[in-house]
Amino acid sequence: MKTKMAQESGLRLIHVFEEEIVDRPDVVISRILSSIGICEVKLGARKCRVVPLEFVDKRDFFEKNHIQGDAPSRITFGLMYENEIVSAMSFGGRRRALGTKEDKEGVFELIRFSSLIGYNVVEAFSKLLSYFITEHNPKEIATFADIGWSGNDPDRTVYVKNGFKFE
């Protein structure tokens, strides 16, 4: 209700839980600063090249830079800038834990997206998503947003701006 009331008042409310601060304080601080427009490095995705990420690189990147750490996935692409991964996005089949009963051909879930702590990689989400679509021609892509961070107004999310429908 707090999130909805804040939204109706034109405010964005961010929920931060104790375990997020304890487990990943650098990520929490970076996300809060980013949400108010403060970042160490602002970089355009057009200056980056898309590269496939191996399991170890993907795992390390998300463990250090995503609020929930890594998660199992089959496909991960990163944006590379000057030999450093500055953003990454991973995909897999729809997870059974979220109600999917069987794998379906061409149906994917966007499982993780994150940028390097302290970085705002402008258009990273759309560049990585477009690359995935070009390479894998999915029939459907689903994803989930934590409204504690993204808010409850779908029109203000990177998801809707990139063609996802809010349900």
N, C-alpha and C positions, 0 to 999 in steps of 0.2 A: 504494500500500500504506500509506503514511503516513496518508492521509486515512481509510482504512478502520480502521487500528489506533487512531487517535485517536477515531473514532466509537465503536468497541467499548469504549473506555475512558471514554466519556461526554464527550469533548472535541470541540470544533469546531476544525478546523485550516483556516487560510486560507492560500492560496498567492498570493504576490505576485511577479510577474515583473519583471525589470529594465526592460523596455520600458514596462510600465504605470507604473512610478515615473517614468521619464524623460519619457514622453509625456503623462501625466495625473496629476501628483503630487497636485493638489487633490482629484481624484476618489478616489484611493487613500486618502488621509488621511481624507476624509469617510466612506468605506465602512468603514474600520477603526474609527473612532470610533462610527459607527452600530451596528456589530456588537457593541459593548460597551455600548450604550445611551446614548452621548453624542451629542447633536446641539444645534445652535444654536437651532433652532426645531422644536417639535412642534406639529403642526397636524392637525385632523381633516378628512378629505376631505369630510365633510358640510357644511363651511363653504365649500367650493369649488364652482364651477360648471364643467361640462364644456363645452369649446369645441373645434371643429375647428381643427387647426393647418395653416397654409400651409407649403409646402416650406421656405422660408427660415427660418421660426420653428422648425420641426421640426429642421432640420439644425443650426441654431445651438444649440438646447437640448441635443441629444444629443452634439454635439461637445464641449460644455462640461461635461456632467454624466454621461455614460455611459462606462464603462471602455473600451469599444471604439469610442467615437465614434458617428457616424451610420451608417446603412445604408439602401440603397434600400427604399422601402415605398410603398404606395398610399394608405393611410389612417392618419391620426394624430389622436389626440385628446389634449387637455391638460386639466389641472385649473388653473383660474385662481382666484387669491386676491388680492384688492385690486390688480387689473390686472397681476399677475405670474404667469407660468406656473410652477407649483411641482411639477408632475409631468406625465409624458407617456408614451403607449403607442402603438406603431405596428404596423401589420399589412400583410401583402401575401399574394400567393399563395405556396404552398410553393416554396422556392428550389430551382432545378435543381442547384445546386452541392451540395445536401444529398440528392440522389438522386431528386428529383421529375422525372418525364419530361415531364409536360404539366400545364397548368393545369386544375383541375377546378372546376366551378361549386360555390360554397359552401364550398370548402376553403381555409382560411387558415393563415398562420403568424403568431404573435405574434413580431415581430422585435426590438423594443426596448421596454424599460420602464425608466424612471429618474425619480428625484426630484431636485429642485434640491440642489446641494451644501450640506450643513449642515442640511438639512430632513429630518424624519421626518414624512411625510404619511400618517397612520394611515388604513388602508383605501383608499388611492389605487389600488392594483392592482385590488381587487375592484370599486371604483366605475367605473374606466375599462373593465375587462373586461365588466362588466354592461351598460354603455352601448353598447359595441361589439356585443354579442350582441343587444340590443334593436333597434339600428339596422340590422344587417346579417344577422340570422338565419342564422348560419353552420351548416353541417352538421358541420363538424369544425374544430378549432383545434389546431395543434401548436405547440410551442415547444421551445427547448433551454436547458438550464441549464449554467453553468460551475461544475462541482463544486469548483473551486479556491476559489470564493467562497461558493457555496450549500451545500457539503457533499454527502455521498453518502447522506444519510438523507432520502428523499423526504418523509417525514412532517413534517419540520421546514422544508419549503420553502413559499413563498407559492403555488407552483403547485398542489400537492396540496390545500392549504387552499381553493383556488378551483376544484376539480373536475377538475384534470388528472390523468391516470394516468401513473405513472412507468414508463418502459421503458428 
